[in-house]
Amino acid sequence: MSALNLEKEKVGVLTEADVATLAARLEQDDYPNAFEGLNDWHLLRAIAF
């Protein structure tokens, strides 16, 4: 499982399905390293703002 790598400008074009996929990855917490998980948390935070 790998974290999404998105530029800030692209956060606004994420679909509901993209956010659901992100949430599922975070719920599973099955990342190869802590940094990929952190990237997803930061992405979720960017979406919230």
Summary of the structure (lengths in Angstrom):
residues: 49
radius of gyration: 10.1
end to end distance: 24.8
largest distance: 27.1
contacts: 109
relative contact order: 0.26
helix: 69%
strand: 0%
